[in-house]
Amino acid sequence: MPNATTRPKRTRRHRRAQREDAVRNELVSRSLESAQQCLFSQDYGTAFVHYLLALNLAPALKDFANESFRFTLFRWADELDSLGRIQDLFNCYEQAMELFPMDEVIVNSMGEHLFRMGFRDEAAGHFYKALKLRPDFPEAKENFYRVANWLVERWHFLMLNDHGRNHKYQLAIKKAVEEGCSSVLDIGTGTGILGMCAKMAGAAEVYACELSKTMYELACEVLSANGMADSIKIVHLKSLDMKIPKDIPNRVSLVVTETVDAGLFGEGIIETLIHAWKHLLLPPPSTHQPLSSPSQTGRVIPAGATVFGVAVQCREIRRHHRLCASSVGGLDLSAVGQIYSPVSCLADTEDSTEPYTTERLSRLRGGYIQLTHPFTALDIDFNNLQELEGLCSREVMQLRLCVTQEGVLDALAVWFQLHLDQDNHLSTGPQEDTCWEQAIYPIQSPFNTVKCGDEILVEVSCKDSYLRLCCAAIIRDGHTFHMDNVTPKILTASPEAELCSALAGLQTSQEKPCAFMLESAEIALLNNTAYHNSFQRAMSKLLVSLKSTRRSDTELDPIYVLDVSEGFSVLSLIAAQLGSDSSEDKQISPGLVQAYSSVEKEHHQTMLRLLAKGNGVLESTLEFWLSHVEDDSAVLQRPATEKLWSAIILDCIETCGLIRQKMLEKATLARCLLEDGGQIFPERIVIHGMLVESDTLLRESAVQGTEPTLGFNIAPFINQFTVPVHVFLDLSTLECTHLSEAVELFALDLMNSTSNYTDREVKVRVNTSGKVTAIAFWYQIHLDSEQSVSTFSEDSHWKQAAVVLQQPLTVSRGEWVKLSIQLHKSSISITAVKEEGLGADDVIREAEPMTSDS
C-alpha cells in the first residue's frame, strides 16, 4: 500500500550523512586550528598539509583561507628549495593549483621557481597564464618580459625584419624547387618562414623541425594562420634525433637551414649537416652521373660559406677583456698580475673555453681601426660530406698577416659570406646593412703593440664545433715573439692548492704571480677608474665624519663596512685601505675600518687577499662575509650582536642598464642595519632620459608588418614576445635622432624612503621634429652629496636602456610630450602623450612628483 504521508522518512542513510557532516566539520576545524599553530611555530610543511586537508574537505572556505594558504605555500616552497627537494616543491605547487587554478599569484610564483631552475619554456607558460588571469599584474608582466628574452632571442626580430636576407633565401629555395627538389626539410625552422617559402615555391612535401618548445608552438600558430598547417609537417625535435620513417617518411632532396651564429659553426651546423647527409638527405649528385634528377639527389641551402677576418685595435673590446688600469681608488692592481676574460683561443687554454664573443663593430663606442687588410680564413662546402667530416681533423692552418697600421692589437674580428647557391649570397660583414653581429676573438697577451711591416701569425682550426682563430706570434725584424709564451697561466676557480700557491708567491719578489680570469663585465668594472676614485673620496669623507662624532681613539669600535656587490668588487678593500692609511693628517686611524666582502668564489677571494697584501692592508681588516652567515640568501645582517654597520655598499644597477631586482627591498633592510651617521652607497639614484627616434630599436623590438616577411603573417605571433624595455644599448653609437634634451625622469633616495614616489609625470619639450619611438634612459649614481658617476660616461661599464613605445608619436619642434613614469619594485614603465598649449609654468612643475609613496 502506498505511503499516504508526504513527510520524508528519516532513513539510516540520512542519519549517516549527518554524522559524516559533523565529523567532516570537526576535522576541518581542527585542521585549520592545527595549521595556525604550525604557522606560529614556523612548521610550514605541516601547516601546508593541514590546509590542503581542510580546503579539500571544505572548498567553500578557500576565499577565507586564501592569504594564509599562499603565505604557507611560499614559505614551505622556499624551505624545500633550500633543502634541494625540488620534486616535492613542484608537487606542492601542483596541489596548490588544483585548489586555486585561477590564483594568478600562485601561478606566477610557480613560474618563478621554474625559471630559477632552468625550465624557461614552462616558466613562460605560467607567467603568460598569470597575465591572462590578471593583465595588470606587474610581477607577472615583469617576469614574462624577463623570460621572453630567453625564449625568443632578440635576433629573431632583426632577422625577420631583414627583407634582403629573407628574399635571398626565398630566391634560392624557389630555384632549387623549380630545378626538381620536391621534398624539403627546414632544420631549426624558428617561425617557419623558410619552410613556407618552400611550400609557396611548389615543393610537394615540406617538413620542419624545431627544438625550442616555445618556437615550435609559435611556428604551429604561424603555419595555421598562413593556411599551411596541413601541408607542412613540423616536429618538436632536434634534427639529430629525427628518424625515418618515424618522423619523416623518406629522405628529402633539399635541406634548408640557418643554424649558424656569428662565428659560423657555433650553433652546430657541421654536426647537423653530417647527420642530415647520413640519415635524412638523399645522396649528393654522383660525379659518375652528373645529370641525375634533382628529385633523386640531395643538396643543402646554404651551399657553403667563406670566412673572413681582420686584425683590429678597439679600446672598447680591450677594456672588457684585459685589465687596462694600473690602479683604482688608491689600490695598486699589480699584485694580481694579468687579468683576462674567459673568451680565449690561446693554444694552452681548455677546449671548453669559448673562443669568441660577438659585437656589432659599427656600434662600438670609439669605433675600431683595421691593423691589417681583411683576409680569408676558411672556405667550406656544405654539400660535401667528406669535407664536413674532415673539418675538425684538418691540420691547423697558419696565416701571415702584414700589419698596415701601427697600433694595439686588441682582437681579430671575423665575419662570413653564406653562399646560398651560385647566385645568392649573404654577408655578415661590419660594413653591411645586416641583422648579424661579428665574431670577436680578443687578444689577451700583454705583448700586443704592432708596427707597420710586422707580421701577425694567425692559426685557424675547428675544434668542438667552434671556429678558432688564434694570434700565435708576432714576427718583427726576423724575430718571432710567441703570444702564448708571454702570457702567464690563467687562474680561475681552481683547486685550493693553486690558490695557496698564488698566495705563497707574495712571499718572494722573484715569483711571477698567476693571471686571473674574470667575466668581461667584471673586467670593465675594474677598468672604470672614475667610479672607484669617486667611491674612495666618498668613503674617506664618511670615515672622517664618523671618527669626528666618536669620543676618543681608545674607545673607538671598528667602523664596520659591508660590500654586497654582485660578482667581483674591490670596494670593500678600498674602504679597508682607507682605514689602514697612516697618512700624515691622521684623520683616519690605522686599523679603524673592519671591512667585509660578500664575494664567494675562491679565486675572487684570493685576488682580494693578494691586493690587500700588495697594498699594505692588514689581513685582519678584510674578511669574507659569507663565512659569517648561515644562510647565503640573508646576506644583510648585523655585523655582530648589538653592533650595526657604518656603511653598506649596494650594487644597484645591472650592467645591462636596468635597476637590479629587489634593490629597493635591500635598501630598506640596509637602512635598519645602519648606525647613526652611517650611510648606504650609493645614497641616491637619478634616472635621466630623452626622447629618441630610432628605426633600429623598432626593428629589434617587433616584426614590422608583413613586408619584411615576404607577405607571410608572422608578426602577430612573434610580437607576443615583444619586450618594451631594451637593454645593453650604447646610446653614443645607436642609430637614432635625439628629439629632446636630457631630462630628469625619476629619483630614488636609498637613505630616505619618505622622499620616494612610485609615479611621476614629466613634461618634455621637443627640439627636433620626428617620431618618438623610444625614451632612452640612464642613471646618475650619487655616492654622496658631492660624488656621483654617470652610467652614460665614456668609461662606464654600464650600458643604457630604452623603453620602446607601442605606437610611435609624431611630434614637431616646440611641442610638449607628457611622460608618465611608473616604477614597480625594480621595473620601469613609461607612456607618452602629446600635450597641447603648455606654457612656462608647466616647465617649473616638471620636477614635481605626481604621487608620493613612503
Secondary structure in CASP SS format (residue, H / E / C, confidence):
PFRMAT SS
TARGET T0000
AUTHOR 0000-0000-0000
METHOD secondary structure of the structure
MODEL  1
M C 1.00
P C 1.00
N C 1.00
A C 1.00
T C 1.00
T C 1.00
R C 1.00
P C 1.00
K C 1.00
R C 1.00
T C 1.00
R H 1.00
R H 1.00
H H 1.00
R H 1.00
R H 1.00
A H 1.00
Q H 1.00
R H 1.00
E H 1.00
D H 1.00
A H 1.00
V H 1.00
R H 1.00
N H 1.00
E H 1.00
L H 1.00
V H 1.00
S H 1.00
R H 1.00
S H 1.00
L H 1.00
E H 1.00
S H 1.00
A H 1.00
Q H 1.00
Q H 1.00
C H 1.00
L H 1.00
F H 1.00
S C 1.00
Q C 1.00
D C 1.00
Y H 1.00
G H 1.00
T H 1.00
A H 1.00
F H 1.00
V H 1.00
H H 1.00
Y H 1.00
L H 1.00
L H 1.00
A H 1.00
L H 1.00
N H 1.00
L H 1.00
A C 1.00
P H 1.00
A H 1.00
L H 1.00
K H 1.00
D H 1.00
F H 1.00
A H 1.00
N H 1.00
E H 1.00
S H 1.00
F H 1.00
R H 1.00
F H 1.00
T H 1.00
L H 1.00
F H 1.00
R H 1.00
W H 1.00
A H 1.00
D H 1.00
E H 1.00
L H 1.00
D H 1.00
S H 1.00
L H 1.00
G C 1.00
R C 1.00
I H 1.00
Q H 1.00
D H 1.00
L H 1.00
F H 1.00
N H 1.00
C H 1.00
Y H 1.00
E H 1.00
Q H 1.00
A H 1.00
M H 1.00
E H 1.00
L H 1.00
F C 1.00
P C 1.00
M C 1.00
D C 1.00
E H 1.00
V H 1.00
I H 1.00
V H 1.00
N H 1.00
S H 1.00
M H 1.00
G H 1.00
E H 1.00
H H 1.00
L H 1.00
F H 1.00
R H 1.00
M C 1.00
G C 1.00
F C 1.00
R H 1.00
D H 1.00
E H 1.00
A H 1.00
A H 1.00
G H 1.00
H H 1.00
F H 1.00
Y H 1.00
K H 1.00
A H 1.00
L H 1.00
K H 1.00
L H 1.00
R C 1.00
P C 1.00
D C 1.00
F C 1.00
P H 1.00
E H 1.00
A H 1.00
K H 1.00
E H 1.00
N H 1.00
F H 1.00
Y H 1.00
R H 1.00
V H 1.00
A H 1.00
N H 1.00
W H 1.00
L H 1.00
V C 1.00
E C 1.00
R C 1.00
W H 1.00
H H 1.00
F H 1.00
L H 1.00
M H 1.00
L H 1.00
N H 1.00
D C 1.00
H H 1.00
G H 1.00
R H 1.00
N H 1.00
H H 1.00
K H 1.00
Y H 1.00
Q H 1.00
L H 1.00
A H 1.00
I H 1.00
K H 1.00
K H 1.00
A H 1.00
V H 1.00
E H 1.00
E C 1.00
G C 1.00
C C 1.00
S C 1.00
S E 1.00
V E 1.00
L E 1.00
D E 1.00
I E 1.00
G C 1.00
T C 1.00
G C 1.00
T C 1.00
G C 1.00
I H 1.00
L H 1.00
G H 1.00
M H 1.00
C H 1.00
A H 1.00
K H 1.00
M H 1.00
A C 1.00
G C 1.00
A C 1.00
A C 1.00
E E 1.00
V E 1.00
Y E 1.00
A E 1.00
C E 1.00
E C 1.00
L C 1.00
S C 1.00
K H 1.00
T H 1.00
M H 1.00
Y H 1.00
E H 1.00
L H 1.00
A H 1.00
C H 1.00
E H 1.00
V H 1.00
L H 1.00
S H 1.00
A H 1.00
N C 1.00
G C 1.00
M C 1.00
A C 1.00
D C 1.00
S C 1.00
I E 1.00
K E 1.00
I E 1.00
V E 1.00
H C 1.00
L C 1.00
K C 1.00
S H 1.00
L H 1.00
D H 1.00
M C 1.00
K C 1.00
I C 1.00
P C 1.00
K C 1.00
D C 1.00
I C 1.00
P C 1.00
N C 1.00
R C 1.00
V E 1.00
S C 1.00
L E 1.00
V E 1.00
V E 1.00
T E 1.00
E C 1.00
T C 1.00
V C 1.00
D C 1.00
A C 1.00
G C 1.00
L C 1.00
F C 1.00
G C 1.00
E C 1.00
G C 1.00
I H 1.00
I H 1.00
E H 1.00
T H 1.00
L H 1.00
I H 1.00
H H 1.00
A H 1.00
W H 1.00
K H 1.00
H H 1.00
L C 1.00
L E 1.00
L C 1.00
P C 1.00
P C 1.00
P C 1.00
S C 1.00
T C 1.00
H C 1.00
Q C 1.00
P C 1.00
L C 1.00
S C 1.00
S C 1.00
P H 1.00
S H 1.00
Q H 1.00
T C 1.00
G C 1.00
R E 1.00
V E 1.00
I E 1.00
P C 1.00
A C 1.00
G E 1.00
A E 1.00
T E 1.00
V E 1.00
F E 1.00
G E 1.00
V E 1.00
A E 1.00
V E 1.00
Q E 1.00
C C 1.00
R H 1.00
E H 1.00
I H 1.00
R H 1.00
R H 1.00
H H 1.00
H H 1.00
R E 1.00
L C 1.00
C C 1.00
A C 1.00
S C 1.00
S E 1.00
V E 1.00
G C 1.00
G C 1.00
L E 1.00
D E 1.00
L H 1.00
S H 1.00
A H 1.00
V H 1.00
G C 1.00
Q C 1.00
I E 1.00
Y E 1.00
S C 1.00
P C 1.00
V C 1.00
S C 1.00
C C 1.00
L C 1.00
A C 1.00
D C 1.00
T C 1.00
E C 1.00
D C 1.00
S C 1.00
T C 1.00
E C 1.00
P C 1.00
Y C 1.00
T E 1.00
T E 1.00
E E 1.00
R C 1.00
L H 1.00
S H 1.00
R H 1.00
L C 1.00
R C 1.00
G C 1.00
G C 1.00
Y C 1.00
I E 1.00
Q E 1.00
L C 1.00
T E 1.00
H C 1.00
P C 1.00
F E 1.00
T E 1.00
A E 1.00
L E 1.00
D E 1.00
I E 1.00
D E 1.00
F C 1.00
N C 1.00
N C 1.00
L H 1.00
Q H 1.00
E H 1.00
L H 1.00
E H 1.00
G H 1.00
L C 1.00
C C 1.00
S C 1.00
R C 1.00
E C 1.00
V C 1.00
M E 1.00
Q E 1.00
L E 1.00
R E 1.00
L E 1.00
C E 1.00
V E 1.00
T C 1.00
Q C 1.00
E C 1.00
G E 1.00
V E 1.00
L C 1.00
D C 1.00
A E 1.00
L E 1.00
A E 1.00
V E 1.00
W E 1.00
F E 1.00
Q E 1.00
L E 1.00
H E 1.00
L C 1.00
D C 1.00
Q C 1.00
D C 1.00
N C 1.00
H E 1.00
L E 1.00
S E 1.00
T C 1.00
G C 1.00
P C 1.00
Q C 1.00
E C 1.00
D C 1.00
T C 1.00
C C 1.00
W C 1.00
E C 1.00
Q E 1.00
A E 1.00
I E 1.00
Y E 1.00
P E 1.00
I C 1.00
Q C 1.00
S C 1.00
P C 1.00
F C 1.00
N C 1.00
T E 1.00
V E 1.00
K C 1.00
C C 1.00
G C 1.00
D C 1.00
E E 1.00
I E 1.00
L E 1.00
V E 1.00
E E 1.00
V E 1.00
S E 1.00
C E 1.00
K E 1.00
D C 1.00
S C 1.00
Y E 1.00
L E 1.00
R E 1.00
L E 1.00
C E 1.00
C E 1.00
A E 1.00
A E 1.00
I E 1.00
I E 1.00
R E 1.00
D C 1.00
G C 1.00
H E 1.00
T E 1.00
F E 1.00
H E 1.00
M C 1.00
D H 1.00
N H 1.00
V H 1.00
T C 1.00
P C 1.00
K C 1.00
I E 1.00
L E 1.00
T C 1.00
A C 1.00
S C 1.00
P C 1.00
E H 1.00
A H 1.00
E H 1.00
L H 1.00
C H 1.00
S H 1.00
A H 1.00
L H 1.00
A H 1.00
G H 1.00
L H 1.00
Q H 1.00
T C 1.00
S C 1.00
Q C 1.00
E C 1.00
K C 1.00
P C 1.00
C C 1.00
A E 1.00
F E 1.00
M E 1.00
L C 1.00
E C 1.00
S H 1.00
A H 1.00
E H 1.00
I H 1.00
A H 1.00
L H 1.00
L H 1.00
N C 1.00
N C 1.00
T H 1.00
A H 1.00
Y H 1.00
H H 1.00
N H 1.00
S H 1.00
F H 1.00
Q H 1.00
R H 1.00
A H 1.00
M H 1.00
S H 1.00
K H 1.00
L H 1.00
L H 1.00
V H 1.00
S H 1.00
L H 1.00
K H 1.00
S H 1.00
T H 1.00
R C 1.00
R C 1.00
S C 1.00
D H 1.00
T H 1.00
E H 1.00
L C 1.00
D C 1.00
P C 1.00
I E 1.00
Y E 1.00
V E 1.00
L E 1.00
D E 1.00
V C 1.00
S C 1.00
E C 1.00
G C 1.00
F C 1.00
S C 1.00
V C 1.00
L H 1.00
S H 1.00
L H 1.00
I H 1.00
A H 1.00
A H 1.00
Q H 1.00
L H 1.00
G H 1.00
S H 1.00
D C 1.00
S C 1.00
S C 1.00
E C 1.00
D C 1.00
K C 1.00
Q C 1.00
I C 1.00
S C 1.00
P C 1.00
G C 1.00
L C 1.00
V E 1.00
Q E 1.00
A E 1.00
Y E 1.00
S E 1.00
S C 1.00
V C 1.00
E C 1.00
K C 1.00
E H 1.00
H H 1.00
H H 1.00
Q H 1.00
T H 1.00
M H 1.00
L H 1.00
R H 1.00
L H 1.00
L H 1.00
A H 1.00
K H 1.00
G H 1.00
N C 1.00
G C 1.00
V C 1.00
L C 1.00
E H 1.00
S H 1.00
T H 1.00
L E 1.00
E E 1.00
F E 1.00
W H 1.00
L H 1.00
S H 1.00
H C 1.00
V C 1.00
E C 1.00
D C 1.00
D C 1.00
S C 1.00
A C 1.00
V C 1.00
L C 1.00
Q C 1.00
R C 1.00
P C 1.00
A C 1.00
T C 1.00
E C 1.00
K C 1.00
L C 1.00
W E 1.00
S E 1.00
A E 1.00
I E 1.00
I E 1.00
L C 1.00
D C 1.00
C C 1.00
I E 1.00
E C 1.00
T C 1.00
C C 1.00
G C 1.00
L C 1.00
I E 1.00
R C 1.00
Q C 1.00
K C 1.00
M H 1.00
L H 1.00
E H 1.00
K H 1.00
A H 1.00
T H 1.00
L H 1.00
A H 1.00
R H 1.00
C H 1.00
L C 1.00
L E 1.00
E E 1.00
D E 1.00
G E 1.00
G E 1.00
Q E 1.00
I E 1.00
F E 1.00
P C 1.00
E C 1.00
R E 1.00
I E 1.00
V E 1.00
I E 1.00
H E 1.00
G E 1.00
M E 1.00
L E 1.00
V E 1.00
E E 1.00
S C 1.00
D H 1.00
T H 1.00
L H 1.00
L H 1.00
R H 1.00
E H 1.00
S H 1.00
A C 1.00
V C 1.00
Q C 1.00
G C 1.00
T C 1.00
E C 1.00
P C 1.00
T C 1.00
L C 1.00
G C 1.00
F C 1.00
N C 1.00
I C 1.00
A H 1.00
P H 1.00
F H 1.00
I H 1.00
N H 1.00
Q H 1.00
F H 1.00
T C 1.00
V C 1.00
P C 1.00
V E 1.00
H E 1.00
V E 1.00
F E 1.00
L E 1.00
D C 1.00
L C 1.00
S C 1.00
T C 1.00
L C 1.00
E C 1.00
C C 1.00
T E 1.00
H E 1.00
L C 1.00
S C 1.00
E C 1.00
A C 1.00
V E 1.00
E E 1.00
L E 1.00
F E 1.00
A E 1.00
L E 1.00
D E 1.00
L C 1.00
M C 1.00
N C 1.00
S H 1.00
T H 1.00
S H 1.00
N C 1.00
Y C 1.00
T C 1.00
D E 1.00
R E 1.00
E E 1.00
V E 1.00
K E 1.00
V E 1.00
R E 1.00
V C 1.00
N C 1.00
T C 1.00
S C 1.00
G E 1.00
K E 1.00
V E 1.00
T E 1.00
A E 1.00
I E 1.00
A E 1.00
F E 1.00
W E 1.00
Y E 1.00
Q E 1.00
I E 1.00
H E 1.00
L C 1.00
D C 1.00
S C 1.00
E C 1.00
Q C 1.00
S E 1.00
V E 1.00
S E 1.00
T C 1.00
F C 1.00
S C 1.00
E C 1.00
D C 1.00
S C 1.00
H C 1.00
W C 1.00
K C 1.00
Q E 1.00
A E 1.00
A E 1.00
V E 1.00
V E 1.00
L E 1.00
Q E 1.00
Q E 1.00
P E 1.00
L E 1.00
T E 1.00
V E 1.00
S C 1.00
R C 1.00
G C 1.00
E C 1.00
W E 1.00
V E 1.00
K E 1.00
L E 1.00
S E 1.00
I E 1.00
Q E 1.00
L E 1.00
H E 1.00
K C 1.00
S C 1.00
S E 1.00
I E 1.00
S E 1.00
I E 1.00
T E 1.00
A E 1.00
V E 1.00
K E 1.00
E E 1.00
E C 1.00
G C 1.00
L C 1.00
G C 1.00
A H 1.00
D H 1.00
D H 1.00
V H 1.00
I H 1.00
R H 1.00
E H 1.00
A H 1.00
E C 1.00
P C 1.00
M C 1.00
T C 1.00
S C 1.00
D C 1.00
S C 1.00
END
